[in-house]
Amino acid sequence: MSNNNSNDNSPSIPSGTIKQHLQTGLRSSSQGLLMEKRRLEEGQSDQKSKIEHLAEGKKSPTKLFPSDSQYSLNDLSNPPTDEELRNYKDLPSALLPPIHKRELSKRVFVNRDLKLDKIEFFGFDMDYTLAVYNSPDFEELAYNMVIDSLITIGYPKSIKKLKYDHSFPIRGLFLDKELGNLLKIDNFGNIILCYHGKQPISAKRTQELYPSMRVYGDDIAKRFYLLNTLFTLPEACLYSDLVEHLERESTLRLTEELADEQQQENSPPLSNITASNNTGVPTLPKGTPTLSSVQEPDGDLSYSNLFQDVRTAMDLVHNDGSLKSKVLDDMPRYIRKTPDMPVFFDKLRQNNNKVFLLTNSEFYYTNKVMSYMMDGFNPKYPTWRDYFNIIIVGADKPRFFSEGTTIREVDINTGNLKITNVKDRFEEGKVYHGGSLPLFQKLTGAKGNRVLYFGDHIFADIIKSKKIHGWRNLLIVPELSHELKVISEQKSTINHLLNLEFIRAEIYRGLDLECTTPPDITVLHNHIKEASDKLNKAYNKNFGSLFKTGSNPTFFAMQVQRYADLYTSDYLNILNYPLFYHFCANSPLMPHESLHMGFDKMSN
């Protein structure tokens, strides 16, 4: 079986840190004997296991390799010659030394094979991909600004005391607009957890609310809203906080009425809100009553209307420039800056790859953020724009991947769009606004499988580009760092669960149709639940792991497996691989195959 994490001679760089060996330029791979690097890294200490010595042919060579013409691992060149491989004596898998793998936090994980040397175009999203927003400061800022927006349109002043809790939400939850609940579901659509406000709902009550205990595909985007982007984390927390607060402390009464069956007196359409030039806080048009001239709101408000108000207010602070303005005022607080970033792009350019930026952000914001992150590091690149062959802002993804919009050139001095059309090619140093993927392919000649696009948005960046045009992709999942840390810290809990599962299997050994009395495994089930709860709470005290729910993948994990070719916690982890690297996915085994091929589900 191929392994997607085997070692090479490329440097290992944790994201966001400075390493002395991170220099511009490329270097060639080393040669020598196959096992030489392993010996240098591990040292020839007496602590090496007997099995590894045997595997390398250091002991009992005549027994392991009876013929003088046969080669041991220690005899193989790097890479081996045809003669060496033809005369190499395979070892039993138990005698092979452990495959050397990169440190978990530095690794890129593989769902589908991908050869980097076959990639001509490297494309990048900006927000939450290149521009890594510092958490929880950024989410807290968005949370507070949406509260200000809601107060402006008539929500009670008392919601001002609500605070963002970064430990509460995870991505991949479903918001039930009809009942105001947050749901965690598995890859089959089964409901695993249900929260109302910030309180868990019992399994019995959940089944009363959802008799089938499932979320059906036809209801997604209708009754259920999928919170699957990093931008929705403060939204999920705020909605739950508002449900809890309004039900307990407000004269507003939350109901289960559908949004299209009522128009809230206290919630004028948020499309009427304009942004204040002085404060940056969205405000109502002149003449609209404010909280200083009206009483505490009283009346009915449906869960669906509450969702729509929060959703629209969140879009508003993102799109009207008020949130971006505050970020630009204090970029060191909200955006990561690392010298590894220009080194990474310099390596791509020196490798003669075409590099492009494709972001939904407008030019004024993109220009200031990218300048902050990239300018002044390398004299070969006077401005951040010089690192890219093609720059497209205001792309309007996912629309960009279908009909798109009219493409215009941006005047980099004023930020205004030029009337002239882009006809035959993109020019380096220039910035473009809008466009579509068909036009992009026409002007660049980029073929789908020759493009590797880095993005964080599972739908706008990954699913659409892959399903419609076949782009290869690398999904950025920042939460992966925490997930891997928990796996490392909870090894004893995971091992205990494996032991309990083994015990359960032994209990059922030999039982068939002739057995009529089931064994009482209540105590064992209690121990399994106790260990599972401990592991889940280590990921997130409310919703558990982003990727797992019990023994099944979550809906989010299913999307990652189905659509992401590669995924990692940070795009800079690519620095740990040479640009000729072949990412190999572990071959998926069916249950009957895993029994005979020596692999178990924990080996990855």
N, C-alpha and C positions, 0 to 999 in steps of 0.2 A: 504494500500500500504506500502511496506517495504521502509524504508528510509536508505540510505547508509551512513549517516553522524551522526547518533545518538550518544549521548555521552556515555563515559564509564569512569572508574576511572584511566585511564592511563595518564601519564604526557604529557604536550604539549610543544614541543620544536621547536622554529623557526630554520630553517636550518642555519648553519654557526654561531650559537651563543653558548655561554657557559652558562649552567644552573647548579646551585649548586645541584639540585636534580637528575642530570644525572649521576647516579652511576652504576657501574657494578653490575650484579646479577639480579635476578627476584624477584617479590613480588606477593603475592596473592591478589585477588580482595576483596573489602570490602563487608560487609553485612549490614543488618539493614532494614530500611523502604525504599520503592521505591523512595519516594519524598524527602528523607532526604538530599541527595547531592544537589538537586535543592535549597532547603531552605538555606543550608549553603553557596552556591555560590551566590544566589541572595539576601539573607537576608530577614528578615521578616519586610520590610519597608512598610510604608503607601502608597508607590508609586505603589505597585502592583495593577494590574487592577482588576476591579470588576469581570470580566469574569474568571480570574485565581482563585480568591477566591471561586467563585461558582464551578469551575471545581474541586477544591481540597476538596469540601464539607465543607468549612468553614462557609458558610452562607446558610440559608434555607435548612439544611440537611434533614428535614422531607419532604420537597417538592421535592428535587432532589432524595432522597433515602428513599422512604416511608416505606420500610421494615427494621426492625432491623437486619435481616440476610444479608442484602446487604452491599457490601463494596464500599467505596469511594477510590479515588486514594491515599489518605492519610493513608488508612488502609492496603494497599497492602505491603507485604514483598518484599525484594529484594534478589533473584527473587521471584515472587508470588508463593504461593502454589496452588495445584489443587483446593482445596476448595475455596480459595479466588477468583480464576478466574471464577469458576462456579457460584459464587454468586456476581460477580462484575457487577454493573449496567453501561452499556455503556452510555457515554455522547454524545450529538450531537457534530459533528466535530467542530462547531463554539465555543463550550465551552472548548475544550481541550486547555491546555496551549501550547504555541509554542514549537515545538520539539527543544531540545537543540542541536546545531550543533557546530562542531569545527570551529575555526577561519579559514577563507577561505584559507589563505596562508599556513596553516598546514594540509590541507585536502588531502586525497587520493580520487579520483573520480572513480566511478564504472560503467562499461558498462555491466559486467557479474558477477554473484555471484561467490564469492571465499571464501573458508574457510581456514584461515591461518593454523589452526591446522591439516589440511589434507596435507599440503605441507611438503615434506621430504627434498627436495633439493632447496636451494636458490642459484641462479646463478647470476653473475654480469658481465656486460661489464665494461671496464675501462674508455676509453676516452669519455668525456661529460656525464658519468654516475657517476662512483666513482671519477674520476678526473674531477672536475668542472673547466673549463677554464674561467679565468676572462675576461669578456667582457667589453669594446671593445679591450683591449690590445692584446689578442690572435689573433682576427680576423685582426686587423691592422698589426700585424707582418706578417701573411700569405699574406695579400694583398701586402705589400711592397716587400716581397721576390719574389712573382710572377712577379711583375713589373720588378725587377732586372733580372729575368730569360728571360722575353720577350725582354728587351733591348739587352741582350746578343745575341739573335738570329736575331736581325735586326730591331726591332721596334724602332721608333724614341726616342731620348733621352728626348724629351719634355714630355713623359708620366710619367717621374719621378716626376713631380709636382702634379700628381693626389694623392688625399688623401682619405682614407677610411671614409665613412659616415655611421656610425652605425644606423642612423635614417632612412636610405633609404630602405633597403630590409627587407622582411620577408620571412620565409620559405613557401614552398608550391606553389611558382610561377612556371610558365612554360616559358622556354626560346625557342622562335621560331628561330631555327638555320637558316632558310631560309630568314627571313625578319629582324632578329636582334631585335625582340621585346620581352618584358617581359609581360606575361599575368597572370591575376588572374582569376580563374574559380571556379564555384560552384560545388556542388556534382553531378550535372547532366552533367557536361562538358560545361556548358554555359559560354561564355566569358563575364566577368563583367568589367574588367579594362584592358587597353592596354597602355604600356609605350614604347617609343622608346628613347634610351638613358635614360635620367632622365626626359623626358617631357611626360606628358599624351597625348594620342591620343583621339580625340573627338569620340563620339559614332558613328557619321556619317561616319567618316574616318575608324574607326575600322570595320564597317559593309562592307565597300568597300574592305578592305583587307581580311576579313573573312566573306563571304556572309552568311554562315550558322550560324555564331556567336557561333560556337561550336568547341571544341577540341575532336576528336574521339579517342577512345581507341587504335585503330590500328595505330594511328600516334604518340602515346606516345613512346618515346625512338627512334623514327625514325626522324621525323621532330621536335618534341618537346622534350625538356630535362627538367625533373622534378627536381627542386631545393628544395629537401625536407629534407636535413640534415643540421645540424648546421655548418658543414664544408663548405657548399655551400654559406653561407651568404657573405663572402668576394668575392667569385666568381661572385655572382649576381651583386654586387656593381661594381666590376672592369669591368665586361663586359659592363655594361651600361655606365660607365665612358669612356671606350675606344671607344665605338660607338660615343658618343657625341664629344669626343676630336678629333678623327680621321676625323669625318665629318666636323668639324669646323676649325681645325688648322693644319692638316697634308696634305702632298702631296699624301699620300696614299688615294686611292678612294675605298670606300666600295661598294660592289655590291651584287646583289641577286643571283649570280651564285652558283650552288651547289658545295659542297666541292670536290666531286669526279670528277669534270669536269676540274679542274685546279690544278696546283702545284705551290705554290707561290715561286717566285725567292728569296724574302726577308725572307722567313720563312722555313729554313731547318728543317727536322724532329727533333722534340725535343728528340727523342730516342737517338740521337747522342750526347746529352749533358751529360757531366760528372760533378760531384761536385768537386769544388776546395777544397783541403785539408786545404788551408790557410784561406779562407774567408767564406766558407760555402755557397757561392753563386754559383748556377749552371753556368758552363761555357762551351763554345764550345771546341771540340778537338783541339789540337795544330795545328797551321797552318791555321785555319779558320779565314777569315777577320773579324775584329771587327769594331765597330763604329768609332774608331780612324783612320781607313784606308779606310772607305767607305763613300759615300755621304749620305745625308738624303734620306731614302728610298722613291722610287717613283714607282707607279704602281697600279694594282688592287688587292683588297683583299676582298674576299667574307665574308659575315656575318658568314657563316658556317665555313670557314677557321679560322676566328677570334675566334669563339667559340672553335674550336678544339685546337688552340694554347693555349688559356687560360685554357681549361680543362686539357690538357696534362701538362702544366707548373704547375698547381695546384697539380696534382698527383705527379709530380716530387719532389716538395719541401716537400711533405709529406712522400714520399717513399725513398728518397735518404739520409735522415737523417739530412739534413740541417736545416729544421724547428725544428725538435726535439732537435737538438744540442743547438739552441738558447733558447728554452724553458728550457732545463736542466741547462743552464748557469744562469738563473734567475727565479727559480721556485716560489719564493714568489710573483713575479710580475704576473706570468701567471697561477698559479694553487692555488685553495683554499685549505687551511689546517684548519681542525676543530677537536677539541677533541671529538666531538660527534661521529665521524666515528669509532674509535676503540671501543667505548662503544656499538655502534650498533652491530658490529660483535661479541663482547663478549657475548651479549645477545643471538644471534643466536646460538653460540656454547654451551652456558649453557643450552639452550633449546633442545640440542641434535639434532639440524638440521645439515645436511650436507651442507657445504658451498663451492662453487667453483667459480673461476675466469675464464672467457672465453673471451679473448681479441685478436684483430688482431695485436696489437702492439708487437714488438719483445721484447725479454727478457731484453736486456740492458736498454731499455727505461722503460719498465714496472717495473723493479727492482728499478730503481732510483726514479721514480714517487711514487710508492707504499711505498718505504722506507721513502720518505719525508713526506708522509701523515700519516703513521701509526706507525713507529718505535718510541720507547721511551715513550709510553703512559702507558703501562701496563706490569709489570714485568713477568706476566704469559705468555706473548707472546714476546720472545726475538727479533723476526723479524716479518715483515709483513706476511711472508709465513705461520707463525704458526696460523694465523687467518683462514686459508683456508684448507679444506680437499683435494681439487683438484685444481691445477693451470695449465691452458693451455694458452700459448702465441702463437702468429703467427697462429691463428686459421683459418684465411682466410675465414671469414664469408662473404657472405652467402653460399659459397661453402662448409663450414663445415657441413651444414645441409643437404647436398646431398651426392655427391661422396667423398668429403673431400680430404685430402692429407695424405701422410705417417706420422705416428706419431713417434716422437723421444723424448728421454729424453734430457734435457738441463743440461750441466755441469754448475752449478751455480757459480763456481769459475772462469771459462773462458768465459762462454756464448756460447761455442761451442756445437753442437749437437752430441750426442753419436750414434754410429752405432747400438747398441743393440736395439732390438724390445721390445715394451711393450706388454706383453702377456696376463696376467690374471687379473691384477688389477692396479689401480693407488695407489701410495704410498704417504702418507702425508709427507710434507717437500720437496718433489721433484717437479720439474717443467717440463712440457711437451710442445712440440711444434707440432702444426698441429693436424691431426686426423680427425675424422668424428663423427657425431652424432650416427650413428648405432654402431660404436665401443664404444663410450661413454656409450651408454645404455647397451651394452654387459658387459662392465667392472664394471659398477656401479649398474646395475639393476634398474636404474631410469625409472619410467614410466612417460609418457607424462604429465598426469594431476597431478602428484606428484611433478612437477618441476615448480618453479616460477622464471622466468628470468627477470632481470632488464636491460633495455637498452634504448638508445636514438634514434637509427636508425630504422625508421619505416619499412624499407624493410629488411635490413640485420639482425636486432635483433628480430623484432616482427613478420612480415608477414611470413617469411620463417619458423621460428621455430614453429609457430602456425599451418600453413597450412599443413606442411609436417609431423610434429611429435606431434602436440597437446600440446606443452608446454603452461602452463599458463604464463602470462607476465604482467609486469608493465612498461609502457612507461614513460620515463622522458621527460617532456616538460618544459624546463626552462622558456620559454616565458609566461607560464601560470601565473607566479607571476605578470607580467605587465598587463596581460589581466584582472586578478581579481582586481587589483588595479583600473583600469579604470572603471570596473563595479561599484565598490564602490564609486568612485569619481563622476561618471556620473549618479547617481540614479535619479536626477531631470530630466535629459535629457531623460532617459529611461521611466520615468513616464509620461513625456510630450508626448512621442511617443505613449504610451498606450492610453492616453487621445485622441490623434488625431485619432487613429485607432477606438476608441469607437465612436467618432463623425462621422467618415466615415460609420461605420455600421448603425448608427441611420439615416443617410441620405438615405440609401437604405432600411430602414424598410418599409415593406408593398408594395414595388414595385414588380410587376410581369409582365407577358406578355402583359397585357393590357396597361401598361405604355409605351408610344412611345417617350417621350421627356426625355433624360438623364439629370440628374442634373449637373450643372456646378460646378465641384469641383476643378477647376484649382487653386484657392487660397489655398484650403486645401492641394492639392498635393505639392504646393510650400513650405508650412510650414512643411510638412512631410519630404521633401527633405532637407530642411534647418536643421532640427533636426537630420536627419540621417547623413548628412555630418559632423555635429559637433561631433557626436558620433564616426564616423569612423576615423576622424582626431585625436581624443583623443587616439586611439589605435596606429595608424601610419599615418603620414600626407600624405603619398602617397598611401598605399595599404589597410589601415584599419586593421581590426582584422584578426588574424591568423585563427580563427575558423568560422567567419561569413562573408558572403557577402550579404548585404541586409538582407532579412529574411531567406535566405537559408544557410546551412552549406557550407564551402569551401571544395575543393577536399581533402585537408589535414585533415579537421575535419571528413570527410566521412571515410578516412582510419583509423583514431583513433577510431571512433565508431565501425567500422567493425572488426578491428583486435586486438585492445588493450583491455585486460580484465580490467586493472586498469591503471590510469594515474595520474601523479602528477608533481609538479614543481621540486621536489628534493627527491631523494630516502630516505633521512633522515626523511622525513615526516612519514615513517613507525614507527618511534619511538613514535608517538602519538597514537599507537594502540597496544593492547596486542597481543601476538602471538597465541592466540586462537580466534581472532576476526573473525566475519563472515561479509564480505563485501557483502552488498545486493544492487543490481541494482534496480533503480526505474522501475517498470513495464511500458513498452512503451504503451501508450494509442493511439488508433486511434482517429481521430478528433471527431467521434460521441460519443466515450466513455467519452472523457474529458468534454463533455457538461453535463453529468449526474453524474459524480463521484466527482465533487467539486475540481478538480485539474486544474490549468492553467499552461501554458508553462513557466511562470516566477518563479514557486514555487521551482525549483531546484537551 
